[in-house]
Amino acid sequence: MRLANITWPQAEAYFKEHDMVLMGVGSIECHGKHMPLGTDTLIPDHLLEDIEKRTDVLICPTLPYGATDTLADFPGTINLGTDVLYDVMRSITDSLWQHGARKFVILNGHGGNTRTLHRLGMEIQKRGGLMAVLNWWLMAWDMDPAWKGGHGGGEETAAIMGIDPGLIDRTYVEEPLVLKNVSDELVATGFSSVVYKGVSVDIPRVTPTVTDNGWIGPDHPNTATEAWGKKMLQTSADYIVDFLGAFDRVKLD
């Protein structure tokens, strides 16, 4: 059931019987040259379409923008930043709290959102509620370690192929991953991770100074298949449906 599709009397009736809501949060940002800017929003939305068919939980409209500071320089990326994202999410959850929501399930599509969501979740817990943050790509790693991937790599590419293969620009799928080292001694291995003498340290850098492409390994996009994506998305949706039942049964103090 979609909040955007019901009337206020129907919403009132829902909150008289239920205290749980589900909401997607994504981003519009670079995922390499081969993937759509809306990857982090398209995947949660696809999962929500499946979940809606199998649960009565109230689904709020997905927030398509997130905190994307490190990728903001890539054309098309829209960055709310952590402070604005917090203010927006706080206003949304405050409104829902006023109407009776006490359990919030956030289906998150973007790693840059997690710090803000955790901050908000702790505040909601102190008020007597509870928030669950479901980072679909991390959950998928637990479901099958073979699915583990990085930003714009095989895992996310497979997920988009499972939704619509036409959204992938195959012109760039075979491009090699080239990361720009800080120096000959400080070798880049990720967004901010650098290895020196076998030890990983963080040196925060904006992503265009790390890679010209915009995707970060270690998994290569050319490993992705539509079949992998479909199976991963279905497995994730199945799990989330089960989780919603367990979360709904939680008794709040």
Secondary structure, DSSP 8 states (H G I E B T S, - for coil): -BGGGS-HHHHHHHHHH--EEEEEE--B----TTS-TTHHHHHHHHHHHHHHTT---EEEEEE--B--GGGTTSTT-BB-HHHHHHHHHHHHHHHHHHHT--EEEEEE--GGGHHHHHHHHHHHHHTT-EEEEEEHHHHHHHH-GGG---TTSHHHHHHHHHH-GGGS-TTSTT-------SSSSSEE-SSSEEEETTEEEE----GGGT-SS----SS-GGG--HHHHHHHHHHHHHHHHHHHHHHHT----
